[in-house]
Amino acid sequence: MKLSRGAGQVAIVTGASSGIGRAIALALAARGVHVIAAARRSGSLAELAGEITRMGGTCSPVPTDVTDRNAVHALVERALRERGKIDVLVCSAGAYVRGRLQEVSLGDIGRSMEVNFYGTILPIVEALPHMLSRRNGHIVVVSSVDGKKGLRTDGPYVAAKSAVTGYMDVLRQDLRGTGVGVSTLLPGRVDTPMIRRLRVPGISAKISAGRVARAALRAIEKNRAELLIPLTSSKAIILLSAVSAPLGDFMIRLFRLEGKENSA
C-alpha cells in the first residue's frame, strides 16, 4: 500500500498517546494520512493532535480503553462514520508487566494478557470485517523480540507478546489473497516511558521510537510480514535459540539482556 498525500487515507493508531504509537501516528500524518489516535489519556491525545495540526496533518483524538470491547467497537464505528473507511490499523497499545514467574501472581499475568494481547486483537476483530469487505487495508501490530525469545524476569510480558506474535503469524496466512496485508513489528528495547526505569547493556541499547515508526511505514508500503528492529542483534539471539535453547539462555545470562530496573 502506497502512503501518499491526496489519497485520503485513514489510519487508526492505538497506544498513540506516547512512545511507539505516538511516533507512528506522527509518521503517518507526515505522509498525509488522517490519523485517528486512540489511547486512554485524553490530554496526551490532544497534545498529539495539536502537534499533527501544526505540521500540516489531520488527526482525530479518540480516548479509548483498548481492553473494553464496547469502547473499541465505538472507535471503529466512529472512524467509519466520520471517514467512511479504514486503510491502516496500527495496534501499539501495551504495558510492561515484569517479574520472575515464581514470584508474580496470576493477576499480573492476566493484566499483561488483557492489555498486550486482548488490547491488540480486539481492534483487529472490530476493523477486519470492513477491510475484508473492501478487499483492501493493512494491519500493523507492535509485538516484541520477546515474542520470539523470552528474557528472564519478563515472564508476564513475554507470555502476552508470544501470544500476539503467534496470532499474527496465523492471521497473515489466513488473510493471504484477501487484499488485507498483515505486518508484525518485533522491536528490541525502545526508549519509551514504558521502560524509562530499565537500564540495559550496550549490546541491547535502547533504540528510538522513531526508528520503529519508520519500520512501520516500510512494513505497510512493502507488505513486510515481520520486521526485527534492530535486525542484527535481535536475529542473532533468535537464531542461537533456534539452534540450542540452552545456548540462547546462556547468552541472555552472559550479557544480562534482561536489564535492571532503577529503584527510582
Buried (B, 14 or more C-beta within 10 A) or exposed (E): BEBEEEEEBBBBBBBBBBBBBBBBBBBBBBBBBBBBBBBBBEEBBBBBBEBBEEEEBBBBBBBBBBBBBEBBBBBBEBBBEEBEBBBBBBBBBBBBBBBEBEEBEEEBBBBBBBBBBBBBBBBBEBBBEBBBEEEBBBBBBBBBBBBBBBBBBBBBBBBBBBBBBEBBBEBBEEBEEBEBBBBBBBBBBBBBEBBEEBEBBEEBEBBEBBBBBBBBBBBBBEEBBBBBBBEEBBBBBBEBBEEEEEEBBEBBEEBBBBBEEEEE
